[in-house]
Amino acid sequence: MGQAVLRFIEVLLGVVTLGLITRYLGQSGFGQYTTINAILQLFIVIIDFGLYLTLLREISANPVERTEYITNNIFTMRLMSSAALLLLAIVSISFTPYPAEIKWGVLSLSFAYLSVSLTATLTALFQKYLQMVKVAALNAGTKVLMLGMVSVVIWLHGGLQSILVGSSIVAAIAFGILWYLVRRLPGNLHLRIHIDLPYWREIISKAWPIAATTALNLIYFKADTIVLSMFRGPEEVGLYGAGYRVLEIMVSFPHMFMGLVLPVLTAAWIARDGSRVDRIWQRAFLFFTLMTFPLMTGALILGVPVMKLIAGSEFAESGNVLKVLVLATAAIFFGTLGNYIVLVLEQQRKLIKFFLLNAALSLAGYLIFIPKYSYWGAAWITVGSECFIVLAAWIVIRPHLKLTVPWGATAKIALASVFMAVFAYFAQSALPLIPLLIVCATLYGALLLAFRAVSFSELKSMIRP
């Protein structure tokens, strides 16, 4: 429960910070901000090379005595690859026709991505020891620093570059704190540079399927923004980026949640306890259903007023984009669930062909439809690509594991979400937005209990590791 509260605070602070940035930079400036982040994210996925998930699985499947050895080797791999590829990003962008503001922005923000990359890797340790509440607290604290930094920059009229430099400083502080917390974990871990080339080759052989799927995943997850920036002005990129940023804030949750579940799933699978794996899967599936269904129906009715509240009236059109992107958000939740089960089954290689096909089709779709339909083409291609990944994960899982979909509870959750949306449609003219959202959330919870879609005990079991 503590993690849920901290995660809610983190999301709330992230949304408030987003609102300050959009209002300060406007459509054009926020379009540049979005483009800079998209460019760096293309490189950061290569940097990951599947090392985070590989580390999490390695320390979950090996004796505790090997944890420090495994961590130091993989951390060193991440550090060296991060430094090299972020330098490549800085050099590469200098040869493009992007304006100087974006080129300098990539340099300024690259240090933030370096710190975030290293922080993400070490998070696996806290997931192993079920101490993610510390990471959640750190993330919430980091969001407080970000909000303060952005507020100061706006007050001083520092501009886009100051926001980017400040982001790098905040990310470096967060990494320093996490480094300190790692030493307080069980086992008295000591992080240091460790190069064992034979073990590196072993890790690479395990990680490359994850790296390949992750890299191909980013082609369709971020190429839309880059292609949009190539064919359309920064104002349109800004409108799309505002809605997309809300998506990004939300989709960080399923990875955090499944990171907690992964050690338990791995242990059940290693013990060949298929029934336990199925029970864990059903709880995760229902939990994601409880979260995504009201998001989809609620965004359909309240997307525009929500984006006006978050980003300002200048970004009202982003609310219509959000109505489409929330479908991709829901697909990402269930795609993440499927991909983590594929990881437990060690069947990542079978996903590569699906990710390759999806990346090719998505990139072709972006190049065909974005020049003509702008962010609408980008949004709908994104929805299609994320749904394809859900289907692909299911195809890979089925021959190896029989999973039970709780259709009855899912139908009741869907019905509660629809009733909530109908209420929101008729009540939106009578209630201010924030009270309306509170009433809708309360109504949704009451409907879930009335329909017996889920009980308090079941909900508690879903959110416990």
Secondary structure, DSSP 8 states (H G I E B T S, - for coil): -HHHHHHHHHHHHHHHHHHHHHHHHHHHHHHHHHHHHHHHHHHHHHHHTTHHHHHHHHHHHS-GGGHHHHHHHHHHHHHHHHHHHHHHHHHHHTTSS--HHHHHHHHHHHHHHHHHHHHHHHHHHHHHTT-HHHHHHHHHHHHHHHHHHHHHHHHHT--HHHHHHHHHHHHHHHHHHHHHHHTTSTT---------HHHHHHHHHHHHHHHHHHHHHHHHHHHHHHHHHHHS-HHHHHHHHHHHHHHHHHHHHHHHHHHHHHHHHHHHHHTT-HHHHHHHHHHHHHHHHHHHHHHHHHHHHHHHHHHHHHH-GGGHHHHHHHHHHHHHHHHHHHHHHHHHHHHHHT-HHHHHHHHHHHHHHHHHHHHHHHHHHTHHHHHHHHHHHHHHHHHHHHHHHTTT------HHHHHHHHHHHHHHHHHHHHHTTTS-HHHHHHHHHHHHHHHHHHTTS--HHHHHHHH--
